Amino acid sequence: MLTGPKFKLLTDLISESSKEELIWINGYLSALLGQQPQPAVAVAVPVSVAAAAPKKITITYGTETGNSKKLATEFAAKAKKNGIQTKLVGLDQYRLTDLPKEEYFITVISTQGEGEPPTAAQKFYDHIHNNGFKIPQLKFGVLALGDTAYPQFCKAGEDVDSQLQKLGGNRIVPLQKCDLDYEELAHSWFSDLLKSFDNAGVPAIVAAPVVTDQKKPAGKKTYTGTILSSINLNANNSDRKTYHIEIAAEGVEYLPGDSIAIIPENPAAIVEEILALSQTDPAKNISWKNETFTIKDLLTQKLNITYLLEKSVKQYATIVGQDIPAGRVGLLELLQKYPLKDATQFEAIVLGLTPTAPRIYNIASSPAAHEGEVHITVLQDVFTVNGEKQYGLGTSFLESKKPGDEISFFIQPNKRFRLPAADKDVIMIGPGTGIAPFRSFTAERDATGAAGRNWLFFGEGRFTDDFLYQTEWQNWFNTDVLTKVSLAFHKDSADKPFVHHRILQHGAELFEWMQNGAYLYLCGEKDPMSKEVEAALLTVIEREGKLSAEDAAKYFEQLKTEGRYAKDVY
């Protein structure tokens, strides 16, 4: 029987060892006993000692809209209630040098854009992909959030899960991918993770990278609407076109802050030319995602043929047996430059194309003020490829629609971008088309008689040409619905003011609103606008609150934690 210091050394060793290490120790001792014949000695280790092995996990999150943070916070609370020592940290704050020291690592990460990680998780994402370290001691689990309407659904989470395994880590639960209705599935996944811990507090290892998908939620209802009107909000002298489009849809349900998702159709002329070059019968039926379509309908309504993903270009190159350089290229251009041998190749190429991604637009209308209608604000997308002016598929599709035309769409809820209680003050920062949800907010507060004050920050090119919804804002200001408005038109004066300059200019009053419980909202372009605005807000908090930079950052984080700062940027 071991007693005293020796017993303490043994129990300390057991408590600090992983399951794999305990198995190795057991084998090592068995081997020693086999080499040295002697009476077996029973080591009395109380059951409570084995069961008291430390349960410690790190839960991280990479978020764009706040959903990942919300889930990770709920997971951390649940883990603590189960007696597990838990560290919760955002991936933007996570010390990358800690990863080789971690034993149990859980991350909740969303996907944005074309399968990219959230901005806040980019450093972590790059670190695990670009550094040749190994983490064989790591046991990990990844919960991926995304939207099945996009071809690159949950890709950021898939990448992180795959890379952690390549670096030597071991899964303790399978990768779980979640769609927009993620709550129930996510919590079930985390409950399974907690159950995987055995009596010694060590989770079992999942050997194979089993991936479980969530089916598309039944709640993603598709509406068929009718175009009521489409008006260019910019003056003729403006160098941009911003369309206000009104859509009537019976029974449409949404809340201020939500978005509309539209899957655009490809131009008929391009589809016809593709069919002619491929020598394909447009009426031929083809099976795609367990449904049957004619090739013409599939190319028109379902598939991305304008700017192909790299994997689609590679598959085309393989089929035609040619080297094709990576770049922004459409199916028509590929057919012109790298012709097919026969029509049978085209069917394989079609099946290798990705679905057309829906275009997301912030809703600019209010359920209370515009019942049975959805309004959106759409900036014409113009860009240059190889010196040639091109127009975005989504905006071209919408621009072609006339009053009376029908259009299909679904609502994309944004639970993190909601109006506060009616008596709370609201600060809305929305340059350019970022103004859309704030038209919704203000119309809703006007229609419902909300008592809280409303302050709008808006910026664009010129006052006379680019002040979107100018008449409505003036009416709301004249009727005291809009308490204050701060405008920045950078083409009207030599100092080229933008909204972040107005934030700094009105810092004292802005901070007073914050101190009195105001809710802040930001919508518009991510880069550089949102970064400049957030930097200006931090400056205001530091300057007007007489705080250090560190304390100002904590104040700003507290606003986010309390749900008093929300952003929707793109």
Number of C-alpha atoms within 10 A of each C-alpha: 9 14 10 7 9 11 15 12 12 14 17 13 14 22 18 12 15 19 17 11 13 15 11 12 14 11 12 12 11 11 11 10 14 10 9 8 8 8 7 7 9 8 10 10 14 9 10 10 13 15 16 14 21 18 20 19 21 18 25 26 30 31 24 20 19 20 22 22 25 15 20 25 17 13 22 21 14 17 22 15 10 11 12 17 14 18 14 19 19 20 25 18 13 16 11 14 9 8 18 14 11 16 17 23 20 23 25 26 33 31 25 22 11 14 19 19 26 22 16 17 23 15 17 19 21 12 13 19 16 8 9 8 12 16 18 15 17 22 25 27 27 28 27 29 28 23 20 19 18 19 17 20 24 27 22 26 28 21 19 24 25 16 15 22 19 15 17 15 23 24 27 25 27 22 23 24 28 26 21 19 19 18 12 9 16 23 15 11 20 22 14 14 18 20 11 17 15 12 13 19 21 22 22 17 15 16 11 10 14 12 13 12 15 16 11 14 13 7 10 15 12 13 17 14 21 20 21 18 17 22 13 18 21 21 16 11 10 14 10 18 18 23 22 20 22 22 22 22 20 13 10 18 15 19 21 27 25 21 23 20 19 20 22 24 20 23 16 12 8 16 20 14 14 22 19 12 15 20 14 17 13 16 11 11 15 17 12 14 6 7 8 12 17 16 21 21 19 23 26 20 16 20 22 25 25 18 16 20 19 14 13 20 24 17 15 26 17 13 15 17 11 11 11 15 11 11 11 13 17 15 21 19 14 17 17 13 9 16 12 19 11 11 14 12 14 22 13 13 18 20 15 16 21 18 18 22 20 17 17 19 22 28 26 28 29 27 18 16 16 16 15 16 21 26 26 23 27 23 20 19 15 13 11 9 9 7 7 7 9 12 13 13 20 20 18 17 16 19 18 9 17 14 13 13 13 15 18 14 20 21 24 20 18 19 14 17 23 17 21 14 12 14 12 16 22 28 23 25 25 28 28 19 24 24 25 27 32 30 26 27 23 28 24 21 23 19 14 12 12 17 14 17 19 25 22 22 22 24 26 22 21 18 16 14 16 23 22 27 14 12 10 13 19 14 12 16 16 11 11 13 23 21 16 13 15 15 18 23 20 17 14 14 10 7 8 12 18 22 24 23 16 18 22 18 14 12 19 15 13 21 20 14 18 17 11 11 14 24 23 21 21 26 25 21 17 16 10 8 19 22 13 16 21 15 14 20 21 21 19 23 26 20 17 16 16 11 16 12 14 10 15 21 17 14 17 17 14 13 18 16 14 9 16 21 19 20 21 21 16 13
